[in-house]
Amino acid sequence: MAEVTTKYIFVTGGVLSGLGKGITAASLGTTLKARGFKVNLQKLDPYFNTDAGTLNPAEHGECFVTKDGAETDLDLGHYERFLDDELTQSSSVMNGRIYAKIIADERAGKYLGKTVQIIPHVTNEIQDQILTAGRGFDFHIVEVGGTVGDYESQATLEAIRQFRRRVGHASTLSMHLVYVPYLEASHELKTKPAQNAIRDLREAGIQADVVVARAEKPLTKGVLTKIALFGDVDEDAIIPMPTAKTVYEVPLLLEQSGIPNYICRHLGVKDRKAKLDAWEKLVSLIKHPDHRVLRIGVVAKYMDNEDTYMSVFEAIKAAGWANSIQPQISWIDAEALESAEPADLLAGYDGLVVPGGFGSRGVEGKIIAGQYAIKHGIPYLGLCLGLQTAVIAVARNSGLTGAHTTEVDPNTPYPVIDLMADQRGVETKGGTMRLGDYPCVLERRSKSAMLYGNTKITERHRHRWEVNNDYRDQLTAAGLNLVGLSPDGKLVEVVELRDHPYFVASQFHPEFKSRPYRAHPLFNGFMQASLKQAAAQVRA
């Protein structure tokens, strides 16, 4: 067997979903990176979609986009924020992509007429994806979506079982998250669900090496001993994981538990001292706020849960922490704005953020929010669709009554947002979507350039419609500066409203590059402007 240098850590979950596998995997990666190791993360999702691009955000949360344009699960956002790395498509693998490749290979004759089966073809493809993504790293952490026992995950778990034989047990470790419920009636913690979850994993052929026990109450030594006995796991390899005040505390909790040291010993890696000073400072700042509270309104259309705008919320928080501000984020229903008096829903906010989205629902409400921010001088940050609705708001204010986007109103008399000429006729084929990194050139004297400290930037996109170049002169005359353009000057990327405290919108998604201890420039500028707005209101 060839020598294997990469160490592989597989993170699975049992009992129920939503235990925090993604945060745990990202936090473990953080503690290992803090030791100077090269770390990568990967998500294996059981869904038969090929990517997350068409998943309903109300059910699955935001679609996170990588620099190379992969539409992925929101856990990739956690990975990037915690590791402070930019990941690629190889870090997000859905079952649909696996099976699509196998079927394409079969049609191309690559299996030489053999019967194509789950074993070995599907399991081998999954293993190959893991090996490819882990190449060149000291540690490769693989999170398996869903819960052990799901029908969709059986092939993935079998692939992992085989993988441990393929690279050697000494190079792999299994970390399993379980839940220990507390029964209020009897005042006791029950370990049976955790025992069964560990057994389910063992029945799939994988012995848990480390167990993370999630619970709402502190776990006693007796509970840990019982889990160790029935799960056949070292007691010092069981981590009690209470619900933290902030997810950014989890790397510190893992470090305090000693589990990174245990993992290094288990995998035969010489341990190193972790440098987590930045995390300790951040967590102290979050847990002991001595900040000015600002009311920030997010004009949203996907309001089922906070995960739908996870990166946006985290970017707002990061900008708040960077400026000694405690942002109090509130949802504003974009649909409700369409039938309400705007002041009833928008008055009293120190700043408004209008994030992205697709489809017609709530678009009119986002336009109204832009008009309200313009009229009342409220700091405004538009993201993707938030730029398009801002452009429409300015156009309508300038007298272009009925101005709209052709995505919503194909017959608008003033299509200020439209498809480019070379996009027409192929919009349903997915080939016209701008996804991932694209360069942008900023005007030297613009607010955005001053915030970035640079005129040449690269940001991530996920959209199809663009600012219609036929209306550039009219928009500029109406006070909208087109301060960011594609290098060839054909596409509008950033707009700013003249004579406004802060009315900035980007066609890209700056939230994807925000980090908890390094706020994104556009969010940073927005928060500073919101602070000035609040101070001016106090003086008034």
DAJO-V667351 format. One record per helix or strand of 2 or more residues. SS is the DSSP state (H for helix, E for strand). FROM is the first residue (numbers start at 0). TO is the last residue. If there is no record, write none. Layout:
BEGIN
SS_FROM_TO + SS_FROM_TO
END
This chain:
BEGIN
E_6_12 + H_20_32 + E_38_44 + H_56_59 + E_63_64 + E_70_71 + H_74_82 + H_88_90 + E_91_93 + H_94_106 + H_117_133 + E_138_143 + H_150_166 + H_168_170 + E_171_178 + E_180_182 + E_187_189 + H_191_202 + E_209_214 + H_220_230 + H_234_236 + E_237_241 + H_246_256 + H_258_265 + H_276_286 + E_291_299 + H_305_321 + E_324_332 + H_333_336 + H_341_345 + E_350_353 + H_362_375 + E_378_382 + H_384_396 + E_403_404 + E_414_417 + H_420_422 + E_433_441 + H_446_451 + E_455_462 + E_465_466 + H_468_476 + E_479_484 + E_491_496 + E_502_505 + H_509_512 + H_520_538
END
